[in-house]
Amino acid sequence: MTSDLSIFTLIKEASPVVQVVMGLLILASVVSWTFIFSKWREITRAQQTTDAFEERFWSGIDLADLYRELAKDEYGTEGLENIFMAGFKEFARLRQQPNIAADAVMEGAARVMRVALNRELDALDERLPFLATVGSTSPYVGLFGTVWGIMNSFRSLGSVKQATLAMVAPGISEALVATAMGLFAAIPAVMAYNRYSTEIGRLANRYEAFTEEFLSLLHRQAHAK
C-alpha cells in the first residue's frame, strides 16, 4: 500500500467494492446537481409566470380576451395559465349548451380546473422524490463502503505478526472517503428537497387560491340574468 494519502490515490487504490460504492455516489451526486439546477429554473419560471398572469388577470381585462391572448401565445402556457384556460374553456363550452343548469356548468368547470391543478402540481413535484431518495440513502451507501474498507484493512492484519498504524491508515482512509462522498451527495440533495418542497407548497397555495377566486367569478357569471 502506498504512503500517498491524496484523495485521488485513495480512490484509485481502493478495493473494487469500495470503488463501486464511490462510483455510485459520484453518479448520484452528478444527477442530483443536474436535477437541482433544472428544478430551480423550473420553479423560478413558474413563480415569474404566476406573478405575470395574476397581474394581467386582476387588471380588469375581459376574461374572453385574456383567453384568446393566451391561446395565441407562441411560447405556450403553464401554471396558472393552464388552470385558467382549462376552466374558462369548459365554462364557455357548457354555457353554449341549451337548457343546462348553472350549477351543472359550475360543476364541470370546477372539475376540469381541479384536474388541471393536479396536473400542474404533479409537474412541479417531478424529480423531487429522487432528491429525497439520494438525501436519505447516500450516507448509508457511503457507510457500507466505509465498513467494507475497514473490514478489509483489519483482515489484512491477520497475515502479519506486528501491526502498525502505517499499515492500516491507507485502508481506513480510503474507506472514510466513501463516507465523505455519501455526505457530499446527501447534503445538497436534502437542502434542495426541503427548499423546493417549501417553494412548491407556496405555489400550490397560490394555485388553489386562484382556483377558488376564479370559480367565484365564474359562479357570478353563470347565475347572472
N, C-alpha and C positions, 0 to 999 in steps of 0.2 A: 504493500500500500504506500502510495506516495505521501510525502510530507506536505505537499501543496494543498492547502485547505481553502483555495478560492472556490467560489460558488460554482463556476463552470466546470472546474476539475471534479468537484464532489458529484455533480450531476452526471458527468461523463463516466466516472468510475463507480457509480452506484450499482447495486445489484439489479438484474433485469426486472424483478418485481417492483422495486422502488422506482426504477426508470419509467415503467408503465404507469405507476401512480402519478409521478411527476408530469408525464405527458398528458394524462387525462386532466389533471388540474390546470395545466397551461392551456389546453384546448377549452376547458370550461371557462377560464378567465377571459380568453380572447372572444369567445362567443358572447359572454356576459357583457363585456365592454361594447361589443357591436350592438347588442340589444339596448344597452343603457343609452347610447348616443341616439339611436334611431327612435327610441321611445321618448327621449327628451324632445327631439324635433317634433314628433307627433303630438305630444301634449301641448307644447308651445304653440303649434299651429292651431290646435283645437281651441285653446284659450283665446287666441287672437281672432279666430273666426267667430267664436261666440260673442266676443265684445263687439265686433263689427256688425254682426247680424242683429243683436239686441238694439244697438243704436239705430239701425235702419228700421227695425220693426216698430219701435216706440216713437219714431219720428212723426207718426201720423200718416204714413204712406198707406194708400189703399192696398188691402191685402191681395186683391187680384193683380194689381200692378206689381207688387213685390213678388208674387208667384211667377209672373211672366218674366221678370228680370232674372230671377234665379234659374228658371228653365232655360234661358238663353246664355247663361254663364258658360263661357268656353272652358273654364278651368274645373267645372263640375262643382258639386255641393257636398257638404259634410256637416256632421254635428247637428246643431240646432236647425240648420238649413234643411237637412233631410227630414227631420221631425216635422217641421212646418210644412214642407211640400207634401209629405205623405198625408198629413191631417187635412190640409186645405183641399187637396185633390179629391180625397174621399168625400169630404163635406160637400164640395161642389157637385160631384157626381151623384150623390144621393139626393141632393136637393132638386136635381133635374127630373127625378123620377116622380111620376104623378101619384097623388094620394098617399104619400109617405109621411108618417108622423114625424114631428120634430124630434121626439125622443129617440126614434129609430135612427135618424140622421146623426144625432149626437153619439149614440152608442157605436155606430160604425166608425165615425171619425176618431173617437176615443180609442177604440180597439186598434185601429191602424197606427195611431200615434204611439201607443204602448209597444207595439211590435217594432216600430222604427226606433224608439227609445232604447229598447233592449238590444237591438242590433248595434247601435252606436256605442253603448256601454261595453258590449262584448268585444268590439273592435279596440276600444281603449284598453281593455284588460288583457288583450292578446300579448303573449310572451312574458307577462308578469309571473305566471307560475314557474317558468324556467328560472327566473332570478331567485324566486323563493326557494326552489329546489337546490340551486347552487349554494345559496347562502346557508342552508340548513345542513347540507350533506358534505360540502367540501372540507370542513375541519375534520370530519370523521374519516374521510378518504385519506387526507394527509396524515392523520393519526395512525391509520392502518400501515401506510408506508413507513412511518417512524418506528412502529412496533416491529415490523418485519426487518428493517435495517438494524435495529438494536439487537434483535434476536440473532441475526447472522453474525454480528460483531462478537457477541458473547459465545456463540457456538464455535467461532474460530479460535477462541482461547483454550478450547479443550485439547488442542494439539500442541500446546506449548507448556513448558514447565514453569515459567515465570512470566506473569502478565504485568504489563506496564501501561500507563495511561497513553503513551505514544502509540501503542498497538491498537487501542480501541477508539482513540479520538477521531480518526478519519471516518470510521464506520458510523459512529454515533453522530458525527457532524453531518454526514450525508443523509442520515435518517431524519435529523431535525430539519433539514432543508424541506423535506416533504411536508412537515407541519407548517412551516412558514409559507409554502406555496398554497396550502389549504386555506390559511387565513387570508392570504393575498387575494385568493379567488372569492372567498366568502364575504369579507367586509364590504367591498364596493357593491356586491350584489344585494346584501341586506340593506345597506344605506339607500341604494337606488329603489329597491322594492318599497321600503317604508315611505320614501319621499313621493314616489309616483302613485302609490296607493292613496295617499292623502290628497294629491292633486286631482286624481281621477274621482275621488269621493266628492270633492268640491264641484267638479264639472257635473257629476251626476246630480247633485242637489240643484244646480242651475238648470240642467235639462228638465228635471222633474218640476221645478217651479214654473219654468216657461210653459211646459205642457199643460199644467193646471190653469195658468193665466190665459193661454191661447184657447183652451176649451171653454173658458168663461166667456171670451169674446164671441166664439162660435155659437155658444148657447144663446146669447142675446140676439145674434143674427137669425138663428133658427126659429126663435119664438117671436121675432118681430113681425108685426102685422102690416 
